[in-house]
Amino acid sequence: MDLEKKEYISKIKSLAKEKNAVIFAHYYTRPEIQEIADFIGDSLALAQQATRVDADILVMCGVHFMGETMKILCPDKKVLIPDMNAGCSLADSCKAEDLKQFIYQQSSISNQKYTVVSYVNTTAEVKALTDIVVTSSNAKKIVDQLPKDANIIFGPDHNLGAYINSVTGRNMILWNGACHVHSRFSLEALLQLKKENPGVEVLAHPECKAPILAQSDVIGSTKALLEHTIQSPAKRFIIATESGILFEMQRACPDKEFIPVPPEMTEGVGCSCNECEYMRMNTLEKVYNCLLNESPEMQVKKETAEKAVSAIRRMLEMS
């Protein structure tokens, strides 16, 4: 690690201690961000942990909607996010006004009331229109608890919704959104990797497209995939999810090999990893500056937060 990184890490740790701040990082952030975090996890784990810590300041190293969720659950805490421009293509694919109109249209067509289930990768305004929020780790468990005759609208991730339909036998109406990272894995590259590595398990996130899932041996949330690699006696795995998780997999299993599935070729350029550029916007410099200046601070309108929190709490209760 170069001197500049060491200096930033030292300053960040000192500031966090001085200001009674706790740093959270998603699995998809840069390795150096995961190294300085007090807690690393997926969306559900970080949301749950945020409500348990004794801190004055919460620093959410992830993307915008994660900071919103943390603020909604911890309204009395100061929630900082290193870069307010760290968005999410999936959240951006579902605007609150569009979802509201979609719900109205479906209800008008069928003359039925719908239970709205929204993936956590959504804005606070969308969560405010939602009955239950879910993550990839608990979506099946929560949908299974709903009445068998329930009319359900699921959004915004179409791939995840289709997968949940397939494993629950439901016929949820799906919003047509997608994660730009999980949607661009190359099926051709995956088939070639399987050919070159016979017998090696393929692990995939349910946000991937159906053809990728059809070639996978294990389908699960980021945390579930990590746990599988730790518990499995196998020494090699092919991984189809955002490549940030490879750092934690390698740290937990230094004697194992993880082979990332590359994205589809674009304009003649390909790479071995599939990265979320929004997660990579979190840097040591930005974490240091946000702690130093206690800015940018996440704010959510009170009315929106009050509506959204019930859907998030129902998720936590049901999972």
PAGU-806989 format. One record per residue (C-alpha): residue number from 1; x, y, z. Coordinates in nm, 4 decimals. Example, Ala and Ser with C-alpha at 12.3 -4.5 7.8 and 13.67 -1.06 7.14 Angstrom:
<atoms>
  num         x         y         z
    1    1.2300   -0.4500    0.7800
    2    1.3670   -0.1060    0.7140
</atoms>
This chain:
<atoms>
  num         x         y         z
    1    0.0000    0.0000    0.0000
    2    0.1438    0.3398   -0.0965
    3    0.2162    0.6178    0.1533
    4   -0.0836    0.8289    0.0486
    5   -0.3252    0.5429    0.1201
    6   -0.1639    0.4764    0.4579
    7   -0.1930    0.8432    0.5518
    8   -0.5599    0.8554    0.4545
    9   -0.6357    0.5385    0.6489
   10   -0.4633    0.6752    0.9582
   11   -0.6494    1.0064    0.9337
   12   -0.9837    0.8353    0.8730
   13   -0.9433    0.6110    1.1762
   14   -0.8436    0.9061    1.3916
   15   -1.1393    1.1173    1.2776
   16   -1.3848    0.8303    1.3213
   17   -1.2684    0.7805    1.6798
   18   -1.2764    1.1532    1.7551
   19   -1.6271    1.1997    1.6140
   20   -1.7764    0.8681    1.7311
   21   -1.8389    0.7660    1.3718
   22   -1.8986    0.4180    1.2331
   23   -1.8058    0.3326    0.8736
   24   -2.0185    0.0934    0.6672
   25   -1.9144   -0.0474    0.3294
   26   -2.0944   -0.2569    0.0721
   27   -1.9229   -0.5651   -0.0696
   28   -1.8987   -0.3957   -0.4098
   29   -1.6780   -0.1049   -0.2993
   30   -1.3021   -0.0845   -0.3540
   31   -1.0805   -0.3151   -0.1449
   32   -0.9271   -0.0250    0.0480
   33   -1.2752    0.0980    0.1435
   34   -1.3703   -0.2466    0.2712
   35   -1.0454   -0.2551    0.4701
   36   -1.1266    0.0608    0.6683
   37   -1.4932   -0.0239    0.7287
   38   -1.6228   -0.1226    1.0711
   39   -1.8959   -0.3248    0.9017
   40   -1.9012   -0.4824    0.5543
   41   -2.2123   -0.6385    0.4093
   42   -2.4983   -0.6398    0.1644
   43   -2.7930   -0.4010    0.1816
   44   -2.9906   -0.5966    0.4415
   45   -2.6998   -0.6561    0.6792
   46   -2.5915   -0.2914    0.6688
   47   -2.9473   -0.1649    0.7216
   48   -2.9903   -0.3911    1.0227
   49   -2.6503   -0.3090    1.1698
   50   -2.7079    0.0665    1.1394
   51   -2.9950    0.0453    1.3875
   52   -2.7767   -0.1313    1.6459
   53   -2.4616    0.0783    1.6668
   54   -2.3938    0.3430    1.9291
   55   -2.2589    0.6253    1.7167
   56   -2.3232    0.9902    1.6416
   57   -2.2236    0.9654    1.2755
   58   -2.2878    0.6867    1.0244
   59   -2.0753    0.6868    0.7077
   60   -2.2360    0.4784    0.4302
   61   -1.9827    0.3817    0.1637
   62   -2.2083    0.2504   -0.1072
   63   -2.4602    0.4233   -0.3300
   64   -2.7253    0.6888   -0.2768
   65   -3.0239    0.4682   -0.1966
   66   -2.8252    0.2920    0.0771
   67   -2.7609    0.6234    0.2490
   68   -3.1303    0.7061    0.2215
   69   -3.2286    0.3728    0.3751
   70   -2.9858    0.4257    0.6609
   71   -3.1213    0.7751    0.7282
   72   -3.4811    0.6508    0.7196
   73   -3.3996    0.3846    0.9791
   74   -3.1802    0.6154    1.1888
   75   -3.3456    0.9594    1.1666
   76   -3.1677    1.0921    1.4765
   77   -2.8195    1.0057    1.3492
   78   -2.6078    1.2094    1.1098
   79   -2.5697    0.9954    0.7975
   80   -2.2878    1.0832    0.5603
   81   -2.2216    0.9472    0.2125
   82   -1.8804    1.0098    0.0522
   83   -2.0233    1.1003   -0.2893
   84   -2.3848    1.2049   -0.3445
   85   -2.3425    1.1314   -0.7148
   86   -2.2927    0.7596   -0.6476
   87   -2.6250    0.6502   -0.7903
   88   -2.7743    0.3190   -0.9007
   89   -2.8912    0.2275   -1.2497
   90   -3.1591    0.0013   -1.1047
   91   -3.2997    0.2683   -0.8735
   92   -3.2888    0.5169   -1.1618
   93   -3.4949    0.2792   -1.3770
   94   -3.7990    0.3257   -1.1516
   95   -3.9193    0.6798   -1.0858
   96   -4.1805    0.7244   -0.8146
   97   -4.4274    0.9022   -1.0429
   98   -4.3958    0.6252   -1.3024
   99   -4.4476    0.3513   -1.0445
  100   -4.7512    0.5314   -0.9047
  101   -4.9045    0.5427   -1.2528
  102   -4.8142    0.1760   -1.3130
  103   -4.9877    0.0685   -0.9922
  104   -5.2962    0.2695   -1.0882
  105   -5.3056    0.1178   -1.4377
  106   -5.2754   -0.2400   -1.3135
  107   -5.5471   -0.1839   -1.0521
  108   -5.7760   -0.0289   -1.3126
  109   -5.7273   -0.3162   -1.5558
  110   -5.7945   -0.5948   -1.3059
  111   -6.0119   -0.4056   -1.0583
  112   -5.7926   -0.5613   -0.7881
  113   -5.5793   -0.4202   -0.5088
  114   -5.2087   -0.4980   -0.5381
  115   -4.9434   -0.5568   -0.2762
  116   -4.6387   -0.3632   -0.3906
  117   -4.3076   -0.5353   -0.3189
  118   -4.0029   -0.3258   -0.4009
  119   -3.6382   -0.4219   -0.4091
  120   -3.4234   -0.2221   -0.1683
  121   -3.2390   -0.0756   -0.4697
  122   -3.4955    0.2044   -0.4974
  123   -3.5329    0.5677   -0.3979
  124   -3.6988    0.6751   -0.0752
  125   -3.9935    0.8034   -0.2795
  126   -4.0475    0.4586   -0.4323
  127   -4.0205    0.2947   -0.0922
  128   -4.2919    0.5336    0.0245
  129   -4.5251    0.3792   -0.2373
  130   -4.4300    0.0280   -0.1297
  131   -4.5939   -0.2195    0.1073
  132   -4.2845   -0.4317    0.1673
  133   -3.9201   -0.3771    0.0780
  134   -3.7060   -0.6831    0.0004
  135   -3.3436   -0.7650   -0.0733
  136   -3.2031   -1.0455   -0.2850
  137   -3.1338   -1.2407    0.0336
  138   -3.4884   -1.2306    0.1710
  139   -3.7163   -1.1778   -0.1320
  140   -3.8192   -1.5444   -0.1619
  141   -3.8785   -1.5781    0.2114
  142   -4.0982   -1.2677    0.2204
  143   -4.2977   -1.3470   -0.0950
  144   -4.3591   -1.6982    0.0409
  145   -4.5231   -1.5416    0.3479
  146   -4.7784   -1.3468    0.1443
  147   -5.1231   -1.5027    0.0842
  148   -5.1266   -1.7390   -0.2133
  149   -5.4040   -1.5385   -0.3773
  150   -5.2296   -1.2028   -0.3272
  151   -5.1943   -0.9816   -0.6335
  152   -4.8346   -0.8609   -0.6301
  153   -4.6440   -0.5965   -0.8217
  154   -4.2686   -0.6511   -0.7955
  155   -4.0051   -0.4004   -0.8967
  156   -3.7842   -0.2678   -1.0189
  157   -3.5520   -0.5601   -1.1029
  158   -3.7190   -0.7745   -1.3692
  159   -3.4511   -1.0453   -1.3553
  160   -3.4821   -1.0874   -0.9786
  161   -3.8621   -1.0801   -1.0003
  162   -3.8653   -1.3463   -1.2705
  163   -3.6352   -1.5636   -1.0622
  164   -3.8576   -1.5237   -0.7527
  165   -4.1621   -1.6126   -0.9654
  166   -3.9848   -1.9294   -1.0796
  167   -3.8915   -2.0482   -0.7296
  168   -4.2182   -1.9525   -0.5565
  169   -4.4706   -2.0440   -0.8272
  170   -4.6066   -1.6902   -0.8173
  171   -4.7168   -1.4780   -1.1094
  172   -4.6129   -1.1369   -0.9849
  173   -4.6426   -0.8469   -1.2270
  174   -4.2878   -0.7260   -1.2881
  175   -4.1500   -0.3788   -1.3429
  176   -3.9081   -0.3769   -1.6354
  177   -3.5884   -0.2538   -1.4680
  178   -3.2400   -0.4000   -1.4397
  179   -2.8978   -0.3556   -1.2840
  180   -2.6599   -0.2506   -1.5591
  181   -2.3789   -0.4577   -1.4038
  182   -2.5629   -0.7867   -1.3554
  183   -2.7348   -0.7555   -1.6939
  184   -2.4143   -0.7397   -1.8936
  185   -2.2464   -1.0675   -1.7998
  186   -2.1383   -1.2531   -2.1124
  187   -2.3102   -1.5879   -2.1622
  188   -2.0532   -1.6779   -2.4273
  189   -1.7688   -1.6069   -2.1846
  190   -1.9391   -1.8064   -1.9085
  191   -1.9821   -2.1088   -2.1355
  192   -1.6148   -2.0842   -2.2328
  193   -1.5095   -2.0639   -1.8666
  194   -1.7159   -2.3729   -1.7880
  195   -1.5519   -2.5556   -2.0785
  196   -1.2047   -2.4556   -1.9579
  197   -1.2860   -2.5418   -1.5963
  198   -1.4953   -2.8606   -1.6014
  199   -1.6743   -2.9384   -1.2779
  200   -1.6140   -2.5961   -1.1229
  201   -1.9287   -2.4503   -0.9637
  202   -2.0838   -2.1342   -1.1080
  203   -2.2186   -1.8914   -0.8477
  204   -2.4565   -1.6182   -0.9670
  205   -2.6592   -1.3326   -0.8257
  206   -3.0340   -1.3467   -0.9058
  207   -3.0141   -1.0024   -1.0704
  208   -2.8402   -1.1763   -1.3618
  209   -3.0343   -1.2593   -1.6764
  210   -3.2113   -1.5951   -1.6996
  211   -2.9565   -1.7554   -1.9422
  212   -2.6776   -1.6860   -1.6912
  213   -2.8844   -1.8276   -1.4050
  214   -2.9646   -2.1351   -1.6129
  215   -2.5904   -2.2107   -1.6325
  216   -2.5367   -2.1570   -1.2572
  217   -2.5083   -2.4125   -0.9784
  218   -2.5708   -2.1739   -0.6898
  219   -2.7966   -1.8649   -0.7075
  220   -2.8066   -1.6276   -0.4151
  221   -2.7460   -1.2864   -0.2656
  222   -2.3942   -1.1512   -0.2402
  223   -2.3755   -1.2622    0.1230
  224   -2.5106   -1.6078    0.0392
  225   -2.2516   -1.6533   -0.2349
  226   -1.9744   -1.5469    0.0038
  227   -2.0949   -1.7901    0.2701
  228   -2.1103   -2.0714    0.0156
  229   -1.7477   -2.0210   -0.0854
  230   -1.6434   -2.0286    0.2808
  231   -1.8397   -2.3417    0.3663
  232   -1.7791   -2.5385    0.0465
  233   -1.4869   -2.7831    0.0346
  234   -1.4306   -2.6823   -0.3286
  235   -1.1164   -2.4828   -0.4083
  236   -1.2255   -2.3041   -0.7267
  237   -1.5389   -2.1102   -0.8227
  238   -1.6702   -1.9142   -1.1217
  239   -1.8383   -1.5960   -0.9961
  240   -2.1157   -1.4000   -1.1735
  241   -2.1757   -1.0946   -0.9606
  242   -2.0118   -0.7542   -0.9163
  243   -1.6397   -0.8141   -0.8790
  244   -1.6003   -0.6204   -0.5543
  245   -1.7060   -0.9321   -0.3637
  246   -1.3927   -1.1118   -0.4857
  247   -1.1863   -0.9166   -0.2319
  248   -1.3878   -1.0454    0.0616
  249   -1.4011   -1.3968   -0.0838
  250   -1.0246   -1.4016   -0.1213
  251   -0.9726   -1.2555    0.2251
  252   -1.1995   -1.5181    0.3798
  253   -1.0591   -1.8039    0.1683
  254   -0.6954   -1.7274    0.0802
  255   -0.6393   -2.0843   -0.0381
  256   -0.9191   -2.0750   -0.2957
  257   -0.9446   -1.9380   -0.6498
  258   -1.2261   -1.7175   -0.7783
  259   -1.2770   -1.6739   -1.1508
  260   -1.4914   -1.3703   -1.2466
  261   -1.7308   -1.3896   -1.5390
  262   -1.6510   -1.0929   -1.7650
  263   -1.9067   -0.8535   -1.9098
  264   -2.0096   -0.8595   -2.2722
  265   -1.7690   -0.6925   -2.5108
  266   -1.8482   -0.3289   -2.5812
  267   -1.6948   -0.1422   -2.8715
  268   -1.4216   -0.3999   -2.9015
  269   -1.3067   -0.3604   -2.5421
  270   -1.3505   -0.6257   -2.2750
  271   -1.2160   -0.6811   -1.9250
  272   -1.1944   -0.9726   -1.6849
  273   -1.4077   -0.8039   -1.4169
  274   -1.7541   -0.6556   -1.4107
  275   -1.7477   -0.3456   -1.1913
  276   -2.0087   -0.0944   -1.0778
  277   -1.8652    0.2475   -1.1492
  278   -2.0984    0.4030   -0.8921
  279   -1.9607    0.1876   -0.6092
  280   -1.6082    0.2769   -0.7249
  281   -1.6871    0.6466   -0.6657
  282   -1.6210    0.5831   -0.2968
  283   -1.2534    0.6625   -0.2375
  284   -1.0350    0.7061    0.0714
  285   -1.0018    1.0762   -0.0034
  286   -1.3792    1.1203   -0.0185
  287   -1.4327    0.9214    0.3028
  288   -1.1733    1.1400    0.4769
  289   -1.3267    1.4635    0.3487
  290   -1.6830    1.3657    0.4390
  291   -1.5730    1.2838    0.7945
  292   -1.3633    1.5989    0.8215
  293   -1.6396    1.8299    0.6958
  294   -1.9340    1.6114    0.8069
  295   -2.0664    1.6545    0.4561
  296   -2.2353    1.5598    0.2287
  297   -2.5089    1.4698    0.4740
  298   -2.8028    1.2536    0.3678
  299   -3.1446    1.4089    0.4191
  300   -3.4852    1.2555    0.3516
  301   -3.8082    1.4520    0.3673
  302   -3.9978    1.3718    0.6862
  303   -4.3219    1.2793    0.5085
  304   -4.1399    1.0489    0.2651
  305   -3.9375    0.8876    0.5440
  306   -4.2467    0.8194    0.7541
  307   -4.4143    0.6378    0.4641
  308   -4.1020    0.4488    0.3614
  309   -4.0002    0.3314    0.7066
  310   -4.3061    0.1111    0.7514
  311   -4.2186   -0.0874    0.4365
  312   -3.8576   -0.1271    0.5513
  313   -3.9592   -0.2288    0.9030
  314   -4.2023   -0.4847    0.7629
  315   -3.9102   -0.6327    0.5686
  316   -3.6954   -0.6517    0.8812
  317   -3.9773   -0.8135    1.0758
  318   -4.0496   -1.0723    0.8050
  319   -3.6843   -1.1598    0.7413
</atoms>
